[in-house]
């Protein structure tokens, strides 16, 4: 059993290293296509701080290689290890991605998303 646990730990570390190499920091400002808010990018910004919508532009974070370019609706809010994540689903294709909520994000919108999920 201990050996199996060690193998999983090694696989996890290798996966994290591979994923960190796939991330490309891109500092870009943008205008939200859902609500029109002007967003000042930090290099990690991937959604509108006001409405929490995003856009499907990446295959891997920051690469801007997705051809879909559909808007990504915030469909859920998750809490893991004390960190809130917004779950986005593309409205043009089945792509789903989780992204961290940041300090400047509209938590009132996040609460409404969570309440909406809870009422289903």
N, C-alpha and C positions, 0 to 999 in steps of 0.2 A: 504494500500500500504506500509506503514512504517513497519507493522508487517512482510510482505512478505520479505522486504529488510533485516530485522534483522534475519529472519530464514535463508536466503541465506548466510549472513555473518557468522552465527554460523556454518552452514554446511561447509563453506570454511575453517574456523579455524580448525574444526575437521578433515577435509581432510588433511590439511597441517601437523597436528600433526601425523596422521596415516602415511603419506608419509615419514616424517622425521624419524619415527621408522623403516621404511622399508629400509632406506639408510644405507649401511655398508661401511665405509671408508676402502679401500684396497690400500696400497702403494705397487705397483708392477711395475717393469720395464718390457718392452716388445719390441719385434722387429716387426715393422709393416709388416703384411703379404702382403700388396699391394705394397709398395715401398722399403721395407727393412731398413727403418730408425730405429735406436735404440732410444727408448723413455724412458726417466727417469720419472717414475710415481710419482705423488704427493699425491695420495690417492683419487684424484678427476679426474685424467686423464682417459679419455675413448676413445680417438681417437689420431691418428697420427698428430703431429703438422705440418708436411710437406705436406702431401697429403689430410689430413682431413678424411681419411677412418677410420672405426672403426670395431669392431668385436662383433657379437651377442653372448655375454657370460653371460649376466645378465637377470633375470626376473625382479628383483628390483635392483636398483643401488648397485653394490658391492657384490651381493650374489653369483655370478658365477654359477648359477643353470640352465641357459638356455642350452638345449641339442643341439640346432641348430648349433651353432658355425660358422654360415655363416659370410662372410664379409659384412659390412654395408657401402653402397655407400652414399656419401654426395650428396643429391638430391636437396637441397634448402638451402638458408640462409634467416633467418627471423630476423626482428628487433622488439623488444617489450620492451617498457619502457627504451629505451636507451641501451639495451643489445642485442648483436648479438647471434643468435643461429644457429647451423648447424643442418639440418634435415637429419637423416640417415634412409635408407631403406635397410633391409636385402635382399641380393640377393638370399637367399635360401628359405625364408619364407616371409609372408607379414608384418612382424614386422617393425614398424616405431617408432623412438624416437628422441626427440629434446635434444640437448646438448649445453651448453654455449661455445662460442668461448673464448679462453683465450689469454692473452697478447702474448705468444710465438707462437701462431698459424699463419700459412701462409695466410695472408689476401689477397694476390694476387690470391691464389687458390679460396678463398671465393668469390672474385669479379668475377672470371671466371665462377663459379657455378651460381651466380646470373645473369650474362649476358646470359648464356646458357638458363636459365629459361625464361628470358625476350625475347629471340628470338624465342620461341615456339609459 
